Each structure stands twice: as structure tokens, then as C-alpha cells.
């Protein structure tokens, strides 16, 4: 029998080196795929977190407004608004000893306003906020200062927001708030008249402090057509003390809406616009002077950073003067800053 010698295949050096290259390439490819998957998951998680902290629907980031800040979004933010306003062609009636109208004197008033708000989202459906504000009113000449005096209104507010329903394009929430106010007025004419009538200097007639509170609740709704345009609506109903010191309570009714336009979504211009209107039966900024106020708003804002917004807002207001059939017109301008955490 012949011996059969089986041949063992030999791997040459070049073939072994080629196998090492192939195996190494496959390992690198696997590592890269895992890294890309992990990076994609992290980006998705980051996007989800960003959506939760921003007023974002359908790719559109809603721009805030000084006068229409009742948004339905459960987010965490800090907001500051600072501004001033002035009446337009305001006339003060001058009456004679018998109560007859003698003449009307032009005497405009100036307002100075400051507001801070902090809202904290507890989870994705519940948030609470605390706010403080102050308004000062003074005449721009002797006639208005003597007739209307000097007044200030300050207060703080506590509120809560609950998200009821939401999809990719729309959101509906309910809100409730309580506000405590202090109206402080210096009545120069009333003080002088009390001295004339009684012959006694009673300083209690000079300074008036009227405490008041207000509670209300309502709905907030927002809808985004696309990443460029969205709109917001809200309505509130409640009750509050009279700022004139009356014992009876007054009905509080607010309704309003705005259109938000963000050019940064479609162009390289980091600019956004807000057009809004709201009406209230309880205009706190007016103190004891007006009621049933309607406000038309326009705001231009910087939108280059998603979590930060700063803008300039102008408002035109028209309201009925208390105990009169005349209307009061005034304009105001604000600087509004808002940061989302």
C-alpha cells in the first residue's frame, strides 16, 4: 500500500494580511453604525427635550407678547416687561359752582410699567407661575397733576396651568389665577377741597390706599399652520374688587388673540412679528380712570436663539372713562425679554 500524504493548505503572508484588513474594516464599520445609532438616539432625545421646554407646535415657535401672555404651553420661563405710555388728546372737564361745564382743558397723563413673571413646569402637563407688577401714573403738566393726582398700582399674582389636549399642530389648556392689588392715590384737589369745606387740615384726605383682589379662570388654545405662522386664542372669566373702593365686586372678562410670524423658520432673518388684540373689563393698569379697555398690539422680536427672545412692542389702547360717555386713547411701548429653561 502506498502512503497517502494529505496536503495542508498553506496561507501565504499576503493572504493573511488581506484577511486582517477585511476583519478590521468590518469591525470599524460596526462601531460606526453603533455610534451613529447612539448619536441619532441622543439627537432625538435632545429634540424631545427641546420641544418640551419651548412653545413649539408643528415646527413653529410662538413669539410672546406683553399684553397677550396667556399661552397654553407648559414650559419653564422667566419674563420681564418694562415700558411707558401716554394718553392722547385727553381733556379734563372744568365745572362751575353750580355744576355746569365751563370748559375742557387738555391734560395728558404718563404711565410707567414694570412686570416680572416666572413659570415652572412641574411635568409635561402641569405648571405654576408667580408674577409681580407695578404701574405709576402722573400728569405731564400742572392741570393733569392737580386734577388726576399721582397714583400707583402694584400687585402679585399666583396661577396654575393644566394641559388638557395636544397634538402636533394644536394645544388646549386651562388656567386659573389669583391676584392681590394695592391702589395708592394722591388726591390734591380733594385734599384742598376738604380744607376749604371744613377748615381743618386732614392728611387722610390726601392719600388713598385701596386694596383689591381678583380671581379668574379660562382656556388657552394655540394652533400652528406650519413652521412660519401660528395663532393663539384665550378667554378668562372671574370676579374682582372695584379699584374705586366700592364694596360690590365686579365681573372680570378677558378675551384676546394673536398671530405669530417667525421669519427665521424660512429665511436667514432672525426676526419675528406678533399682531394681537385683546379686550378686558378690568384694566388694572388704568387704576380708577377707565374701564372696558381694548388693546391692539404689534411686536417685533429677535428669534435667532430658540430659548431666548427679546423684542419691542407698541400698543394702542382705547377705553371708556369711568362715569363718562367719553373715551380715552393712549399709546405705550415696551421692551419684552423672555428666557426658556
Secondary structure, 3 states (H helix, E strand, C coil): CCCCCCCCCCCCHHHHHHHHHHHHHHHHHHHHHHHHHHHHHHHHHHHHHHHHHCCEECCEECCCCCCCCCCCCCCCEEEEEEEEEEEECCEEEEECCCCCEEEEEECCEEEEEEEEEEEEECCCCEEEEEEEEEEEEEECCHHHHHHHCEEEEEEEEEEEEEEEEECCCEEEEEEEEEEEEEEEEECHHHHHHHHHHHCCCCHHHCEEEEEEEEEEEEEEEEEECCCCEEEEEEEEEEEEECCCCCCCEEEEEEEEEEEEEEHHHCCCCCEEEEEEEEEECCCHHHCCCEEEEEEEEEEEEECCCCCEEEEEEEEEEEEEECCCCCEEEEEEEEEEEEEEC
